[in-house]
Amino acid sequence: MHAIQFGLLGPVEVRVNGRPVSLGGMSSQAVLAALLLDTNRVVPIERLVDAIWGHDPPERARVVAQNRVSSLRRLLREAGAGEAIQTRGTGYLIRIGDHQLDITRFHDQVRHAGKLATDGELATATGQLTEAL
């Protein structure tokens, strides 16, 4: 069983058992970031094209974006993430657990620290916020 973590706070990254997975160039990282920002929801191919090129995509942008998705699928499969990226109609989704994405873990820790602070456990809340950072 592989421990797979995805990071968006800082550089876009994937870690398997604590080791970074090489994602390739900026376009692959942009595609992964766009998928992770909408984890477990379908992301239309047009949004992936926008993530790579903004409002000035080249003529073959859809094909290049599809190739980036294909490369990411292969990298994640080889890293032990299985079929994390799935095709749905004219879009894609990435299926991961909430605990696998750093943004979700951060928000959970901040919420927990807020509850601790409300309960008067300020030292523990401070530790929780420090850990979140």
C-alpha positions as a Markdown table, in Angstrom:
| # | Residue | x | y | z |
|---|---|---|---|---|
| 1 | Met | 0.0 | 0.0 | 0.0 |
| 2 | His | 1.4 | 3.4 | -1.0 |
| 3 | Ala | 0.9 | 6.6 | 0.9 |
| 4 | Ile | 0.2 | 9.2 | -1.8 |
| 5 | Gln | 0.0 | 12.9 | -1.0 |
| 6 | Phe | -0.8 | 15.8 | -3.3 |
| 7 | Gly | 0.5 | 19.3 | -2.7 |
| 8 | Leu | -0.8 | 22.7 | -4.0 |
| 9 | Leu | 0.4 | 24.9 | -1.1 |
| 10 | Gly | 3.8 | 25.7 | -2.5 |
| 11 | Pro | 4.9 | 23.8 | -5.6 |
| 12 | Val | 2.5 | 21.4 | -7.3 |
| 13 | Glu | 3.7 | 18.0 | -6.2 |
| 14 | Val | 2.9 | 14.4 | -5.7 |
| 15 | Arg | 4.7 | 12.3 | -3.0 |
| 16 | Val | 4.6 | 8.6 | -2.7 |
| 17 | Asn | 5.8 | 7.2 | 0.6 |
| 18 | Gly | 7.4 | 10.6 | 1.2 |
| 19 | Arg | 9.3 | 10.6 | -2.1 |
| 20 | Pro | 8.5 | 13.2 | -4.8 |
| 21 | Val | 7.2 | 12.0 | -8.1 |
| 22 | Ser | 8.6 | 13.9 | -11.2 |
| 23 | Leu | 5.6 | 15.4 | -12.9 |
| 24 | Gly | 7.3 | 16.8 | -15.9 |
| 25 | Gly | 7.0 | 20.3 | -17.2 |
| 26 | Met | 4.8 | 23.3 | -16.2 |
| 27 | Ser | 1.9 | 22.2 | -18.4 |
| 28 | Ser | 1.6 | 18.9 | -16.6 |
| 29 | Gln | 1.8 | 20.7 | -13.3 |
| 30 | Ala | -0.9 | 23.2 | -14.5 |
| 31 | Val | -3.2 | 20.3 | -15.5 |
| 32 | Leu | -2.7 | 18.5 | -12.2 |
| 33 | Ala | -3.3 | 21.7 | -10.2 |
| 34 | Ala | -6.5 | 22.4 | -12.1 |
| 35 | Leu | -7.7 | 18.8 | -11.4 |
| 36 | Leu | -6.8 | 19.0 | -7.7 |
| 37 | Leu | -8.6 | 22.4 | -7.3 |
| 38 | Asp | -11.8 | 20.5 | -8.2 |
| 39 | Thr | -11.0 | 17.2 | -6.6 |
| 40 | Asn | -13.6 | 14.5 | -7.2 |
| 41 | Arg | -15.5 | 16.8 | -9.7 |
| 42 | Val | -15.4 | 16.8 | -13.5 |
| 43 | Val | -13.1 | 19.4 | -15.0 |
| 44 | Pro | -13.9 | 20.3 | -18.6 |
| 45 | Ile | -11.0 | 20.0 | -21.1 |
| 46 | Glu | -11.5 | 23.7 | -21.8 |
| 47 | Arg | -10.5 | 24.6 | -18.2 |
| 48 | Leu | -7.4 | 22.5 | -18.6 |
| 49 | Val | -6.5 | 24.3 | -21.8 |
| 50 | Asp | -7.0 | 27.6 | -19.9 |
| 51 | Ala | -4.8 | 26.4 | -17.0 |
| 52 | Ile | -2.0 | 25.8 | -19.5 |
| 53 | Trp | -2.3 | 28.7 | -21.8 |
| 54 | Gly | -4.8 | 31.2 | -20.4 |
| 55 | His | -6.9 | 32.9 | -23.1 |
| 56 | Asp | -4.4 | 32.5 | -26.0 |
| 57 | Pro | -4.2 | 28.7 | -26.6 |
| 58 | Pro | -2.5 | 27.3 | -29.7 |
| 59 | Glu | -4.5 | 25.5 | -32.4 |
| 60 | Arg | -3.8 | 22.0 | -31.0 |
| 61 | Ala | -4.3 | 23.0 | -27.4 |
| 62 | Arg | -6.9 | 20.3 | -26.7 |
| 63 | Val | -4.7 | 17.5 | -28.0 |
| 64 | Val | -1.7 | 18.8 | -26.0 |
| 65 | Ala | -3.9 | 19.0 | -22.8 |
| 66 | Gln | -5.2 | 15.5 | -23.4 |
| 67 | Asn | -1.6 | 14.3 | -23.8 |
| 68 | Arg | -0.7 | 15.9 | -20.5 |
| 69 | Val | -3.6 | 14.1 | -18.8 |
| 70 | Ser | -2.4 | 10.8 | -20.4 |
| 71 | Ser | 1.1 | 11.4 | -19.1 |
| 72 | Leu | -0.1 | 12.3 | -15.6 |
| 73 | Arg | -2.3 | 9.1 | -15.6 |
| 74 | Arg | 0.7 | 7.0 | -16.5 |
| 75 | Leu | 2.9 | 8.7 | -13.9 |
| 76 | Leu | 0.3 | 8.3 | -11.1 |
| 77 | Arg | -0.4 | 4.7 | -12.1 |
| 78 | Glu | 3.4 | 3.9 | -12.0 |
| 79 | Ala | 3.7 | 5.7 | -8.6 |
| 80 | Gly | 1.0 | 3.5 | -7.2 |
| 81 | Ala | -2.0 | 5.8 | -7.3 |
| 82 | Gly | -4.0 | 3.5 | -9.5 |
| 83 | Glu | -6.5 | 5.1 | -11.9 |
| 84 | Ala | -6.7 | 8.4 | -10.0 |
| 85 | Ile | -7.5 | 10.4 | -13.1 |
| 86 | Gln | -10.7 | 9.3 | -14.9 |
| 87 | Thr | -12.4 | 10.5 | -18.1 |
| 88 | Arg | -16.0 | 11.7 | -17.8 |
| 89 | Gly | -17.6 | 12.9 | -21.0 |
| 90 | Thr | -15.4 | 15.8 | -22.4 |
| 91 | Gly | -13.6 | 16.3 | -19.1 |
| 92 | Tyr | -11.6 | 14.6 | -16.4 |
| 93 | Leu | -11.7 | 14.1 | -12.7 |
| 94 | Ile | -9.1 | 13.1 | -10.1 |
| 95 | Arg | -10.4 | 10.8 | -7.4 |
| 96 | Ile | -8.4 | 11.1 | -4.1 |
| 97 | Gly | -9.3 | 11.1 | -0.5 |
| 98 | Asp | -9.5 | 14.4 | 1.4 |
| 99 | His | -6.6 | 13.5 | 3.6 |
| 100 | Gln | -4.4 | 13.2 | 0.5 |
| 101 | Leu | -4.5 | 16.9 | -0.5 |
| 102 | Asp | -2.5 | 19.4 | 1.6 |
| 103 | Ile | -5.1 | 22.2 | 1.2 |
| 104 | Thr | -7.8 | 20.0 | 2.8 |
| 105 | Arg | -5.5 | 18.9 | 5.6 |
| 106 | Phe | -4.6 | 22.6 | 6.2 |
| 107 | His | -8.3 | 23.7 | 6.4 |
| 108 | Asp | -9.1 | 20.7 | 8.7 |
| 109 | Gln | -6.3 | 21.6 | 11.1 |
| 110 | Val | -7.3 | 25.3 | 11.2 |
| 111 | Arg | -10.9 | 24.4 | 11.9 |
| 112 | His | -9.7 | 22.0 | 14.7 |
| 113 | Ala | -7.5 | 24.8 | 16.1 |
| 114 | Gly | -10.5 | 27.1 | 16.2 |
| 115 | Lys | -12.5 | 24.6 | 18.1 |
| 116 | Leu | -9.7 | 24.1 | 20.6 |
| 117 | Ala | -9.3 | 27.8 | 21.1 |
| 118 | Thr | -13.1 | 28.2 | 21.7 |
| 119 | Asp | -12.8 | 25.4 | 24.3 |
| 120 | Gly | -10.0 | 27.3 | 26.0 |
| 121 | Glu | -7.2 | 25.0 | 24.9 |
| 122 | Leu | -5.0 | 27.8 | 23.6 |
| 123 | Ala | -1.7 | 26.1 | 23.8 |
| 124 | Thr | -3.0 | 23.0 | 21.9 |
| 125 | Ala | -4.7 | 25.3 | 19.4 |
| 126 | Thr | -1.4 | 27.1 | 18.8 |
| 127 | Gly | 0.4 | 23.8 | 18.3 |
| 128 | Gln | -2.3 | 22.8 | 15.8 |
| 129 | Leu | -2.0 | 26.0 | 13.8 |
| 130 | Thr | 1.8 | 25.6 | 13.8 |
| 131 | Glu | 1.4 | 22.1 | 12.4 |
| 132 | Ala | -1.0 | 23.4 | 9.8 |
| 133 | Leu | 1.6 | 25.9 | 8.6 |
